[in-house]
Structures are given as structure tokens and as C-alpha cells.
Amino acid sequence: MRMKPKRLKSAPEDENTPPGPAVAVWGKKKSAFRCKRGVFSKILRELPEEIEYEIFSHLDSGSFLNLAMSCKFLWKKYTAPEKSRFWVRCRQNAGLPDCPPHLTERAFAHLVYMKCCHSWYQQCGKPRVSRIIWVASARYCDACVNQCMVGIRAFFEDSANEEMRDFESLLPTVKVNDRLSFSLPYLERLVGKWKDAKTENLSWEAFEAGQREHLQALSAHVETCKRWKKAADVARAQERRRLHDQRYSFIRSTLLATGYEEALLAFADSKLRQLKQVHGTAYLDNKGWAKIEPQVIKFMDNMQVAQVFAERIQKFARYFGQVKEEHLHDKDIAWWPGTVDLLLMQGTSYRTSLTTGSMEESETDLPALKAEIRRDVSRWLLERKAELEDIIRDLKPDVYPEDVQAVELAVCVLRCYGCGYNVRFPELLVHRCFRGQDCSGWSWDWAIQKELQLRDDVFEQTVIETLGYCPWSAGEDAARHLRRSKNEQPVNTMFTPCGPLTQSKAMETVQSCGKDPLRATWKEMDECNPIFSQPTSPLGTGVTVMSWRYAVTTLFLFPDGLESRGDWKVDDPDLPPAARVAVTKEYRLEEQGVRTQPIFCCARCPDPFLARMTYAEAVDHVSKSHAKEGGSIEGGDIYCNPHHWAMWASPMTVE
């Protein structure tokens, strides 16, 4: 192999000095390192063993193992059998239990401190494997654990392993992934020991007795190791907590000395504790602070801006609540939860006053601001209705008459591609899939954190954190949340029409109520509130009833819903008065199971989207928070999220 020549550096040119010899500079650092390592090795060679033992006996097993692995010379030196007392002393310093008989001191230290996979089938060596399986004296990653730790029941029930069933009672077991398992390498070693014992004419009974004693000793050692590991983890957690508290206290006191106010630090306390610079690996001093100061100062400046935004957003939410209360029964506008954040994200004119202005109310400015809020909510709803109308007309042409708005028809319900639920307007505007969530399974706290990560604007992040729910994720954001690995859908097909069978059943149901299915709107059906009933006894003393909304919801979820329930009647004249009262607009939520679910909202609060209140909590909230404002349960101040109500409601039986 041809060696690459060294790069030479000539001496500095000077006309009065003759040129000197070239100086070799390539590989200077490597030679210096080798020189230092050679000096260190020479010192260790000449150092008396007792002094060497006294020096290294203050280390624990992990530190001594790292030292031995630093170079080949130290590895060869300290893995020799005559150096075993070094490992014993270091193990005792760490408080570890005695080394098991089947492991060397070095192997035991490697098991405890080196977090790598010990699979000897694939030679995996994957790092950051935290769990130690003590009965197997190994660490296994997720990819190797099922190969090395085998389910004991499935293994010995296999006819191919019939000749090994005698060893089943001699194996140490442990639960791995909710399955009682044993170490396959341990079984292989056990079979090898039995073969060696047979060559020495040892009986099975004697071999079994010896292995049972070994199993008892191994079990006792495993319990000791588990107790040590638990105590070590507790001590490590306490040390980490002390380190975190010291760094947090140092940063906080330094920020106070810098000039930041106590109120600002209290506002940013939770985020400051989670800051990356607080979770360090060493105690913080002035030298360490100089390294992280720019990042912390930038964070505090953002928090200072966010604090101002939060106060203004809360004030705006109060104004929004006043407008909502004044126009709560306005027929031209729907005050659905989740509109205040939509307006703030739309770039309306008062967003500028929230970010740059003083946002101070006055007798002359406040009415104009309220009128603007009312106008913007109405405009936003009309724009969304027009967009949805175009989508429906494109998806299902020549179905609805041209002189009606399809989005308002009772038979116009769309199925969400993201979650599979059926949604109508205007519930569609606050549908969780539009807010970037998958309705089939989600965590609200996780959703907020995810939405915060998607947004870089400090104002938008403050809106989410202040109001406590995610804004409407329109356009690419909604499409990104709804993408699937095999099949991507554009935004305009997020909602698809219901199938023809469901559509025909819906039209038949509306006709049975005496309404024109291509003219009757959801609002009209809710006002007349037809009731579906079915006698539950031949004498007519009992009847099962369900309201219009539940009947149609059941019909849309299950096309044969009404037929499968038997002979249902609409507005039966013989319906008991108690049944009709039970499903009126005020008391319609009496159905079994609904009141105990956290699905109720307060109409007077500014957009409590998914407030997570039960019926009792909602009643208590209205009586305590809105009594002076004239709040009452019968006045429509408590309402149920319609999308959730359909999931929990059921027909009720009235005697």
C-alpha cells in the first residue's frame, strides 16, 4: 500500500537568511497524544502495585471500567486475573452486592454500568438500554429481548422442545412484556452443564439438587441487586433534583439581579423550569452562566412580550364574552365554542391593537370594538358557510335545489375522513379534525403542546396558552394532521357525503316528521323537536322515547338504526306527558349516562371549547359565576357539545 507523503512546511522566507530545512507538521497532535499516553503508561509500569491499588481503590466500578477501556494498554493490564482485587474494591465502593459465580468482576461491572444490548445472537450492542434483566445477567434492547427472553409456556408446549421439559423447573423466570419468560442463553448453558455431568457419571437427581441450590442462590442475589438498583436510582434522582434546583435558583437570582421583575418571573416560572439550560449536567457558576446567558435572556424577552399579550388577550376575551351575552339569542349568528381564537388568528384589525396598542377601554372606543367583534364573527361564519356550500355542491351535484342552502338542510351531514364521525354545519367549524386533532384518539394536553411546536409566532402561542385550546388549523396545517401513510387526501375532501343508503333513510325520517327533506333545516327541526317513541309494555304504561337529534344521529351512524329498534312512532298522541317533558329543549339531556360525562359548556363564558364539565359542575359554575348577571339553567346558559352528546346519549324509558 502506497503511503501518503507528509505535508512539509518551509521555514519563513527572508532574503537575509538562508533557507532552512523543511519542518514536518502533519500529525503533530497525534504524536503529542501518543507521547502523553506513552508517558502515562510508563508511569503505571514503574508504579508499585500497592501504591497503584491505593490510588485506584477510591473509584467505583463504573469509573474504573471507563479507565480500563480508555486504551489497549490499560485494558490488557486491568483485565488480567491478578488485578481482580482492584475490581472487588471498586465494586465495594459502589455498594454493589457480591459478584454472581457465573460472572467475573469485570463482566459484572460491565452489566451494571454499560448501557448496551448484550444480545450474543446478533452482536447487537445497541446503546442506551436502561433495563437490566438480573435473572439473565444481561440488558436487551426491544429488538432482541423476544429472541433472548422466551415465553416459558409457549416454548415447552412446543413438541420440538419436548426433550428439554425436564429443565423447566430449574430455570429462573421473570415477566417481560407481560409474559413469563426465561433466558434462552441460560437454558443452553444448563443443557451444556448436564452433558458435562453425564460424562462424569453424575445422576440426574444429584444434578437437579445442585441446580436447585444454585437457583435459590441466584434468586436471592437477584433480589439484592434489585434493592441496590432501586436505592441507586433514588439517590441519582435526588442528586439530579438538587442539581436542577441549584441551576434554577442560580438563573432566577441572576435574572432578578439583572433587572427582571418578580411578576415576570412568576409568569414564566413553569416554562423556565423546563428550559434546556436549567437541565444541565453540572452545577452552575458564573463561568457556566456566561455560556448560557444569551439563550436565557432571549427566552425572558419572549416571555416579557407574551406576558403583555396574555393580559390583553384576557381583556379581549372579556369583551368578547360581553358581546356574546348581548347577542346570545341573535338568530343571524351562531355562538359556537371556539370563535374568539379564530378571530385572533385571522389577522383582524384589533389584532394590531392587541400586539402594538394599549388596548385601554373607554366609553367611546368600547362600543366600536364590540360592534367590530359582532361584525367579524358574523362575517367569518358567512365566509365559512359559503366555502362549505361550494364543497357540498361539488361533491354532490344535482341533489339539492338551487334556491336553498344545502349546509342548513337537516339531511346534509358530512362524514369526516379523519375520524369517521358525521358532522353538520356549524358544528363542523369547531370539529377537532379542523383543529388539527384526530377524533378517534387524542390527548388534549399533548395536542396543545403539538400545536405550540407548529407555531413560531409569540402572539399565536400566547393565544393558545391563554385560552387553553387549539385554534382552527386551516389549510396545510389541517391537511398535515390528516395525512395517512398510504393515502393522502386534500383539504377539500376532508368531509365526504354520507352514503346513498344513509341519505335515503335520512330523507324518509324527515318525511315521517311531516317535513320536506329538501327544505327542512336543522334549525327548524330543533325548534319543533319531534319525538320518536316506542311502547315497552302491552298495557302502554311504559314508553321508550328519544329526541329528534338522537334519532337522526343514530340513523346516520347506523343506516338501519330506527328499523332495528322496532316500530318507532313520531309524535304519538298517546305519549305520556312525562316523556314529552323529558325530551324538550331544556330537559333533553336527561338521557341515561349523559349528565355524568364532562361534555357540558357554559354559554356565558368566552368560548370554553371542551370545558370538560359534568352537568353538576356546569350548574355549580353558573350559580356561582353568573348569578349576578342573571344566569339560569333554564335560560340556555348550559349547553352540551353536540358532537359529544351523540356519543353518550341513549333512549330513555318513562313509566
Buried (B, 14 or more C-beta within 10 A) or exposed (E): EEEEEEEEEEEEEEEEEEEEEEEEEEEEEEEEEEEEBEEBBEEBEEEEEEEBBEEBBEBBBBBBBEBBBEEEBBBEBBBEEEBBEBBBBBBEBBEBBEBBEEEBBBBBBBBBBBEBBBBEEEEBEBEEBEEBBBBBBBBBBEEBBBEBBBBBEEBBEEEEBEEBEEBBEBBBBBEBEEBEBBBBBBBEEBEEBBEEBEEEEBEEEEBBEBBEEBBEEBEEBBEBBEEBBEEBEEEEEEEEEEBBEBBBEBBBEBBEEEEBEEEBBEBBEEEBBEBEBBEBEEEBEEEBBEEBBEEBEEBBEBBBBBBBBBBBBEBBBEBBBBBBBEBBEEEEBBBBBBBBBBBBBBEBEBBEBBBEEEBEEEEEEEEEBBEBBBEBBBEBBEEBBEEBBEBBBEBBEEBBEEEBBBBBBBBBBBBBBBBEBBBBBBBBBBBBBBBBBBBEEEEBEEBBEBBBEBBEEBBBBBBBBBBBBBBBBBEEBBBEBBEEEEEEBEBEEBBBBBEEEBBBBBBBBBEBBEBEBBBBBBEEBBEEBBBBBBBBEEEEEBBBBBBBBBBBBBBBBBBEBBEEBEEBBBBBEEBBEEBBEBBEEEEBBBBEEBBEBBBBBBBBBBBBBBBEBBBEBBBEBBEEBBEEEEBEEEBBBBBBBBBBBBBBBEBBEBE
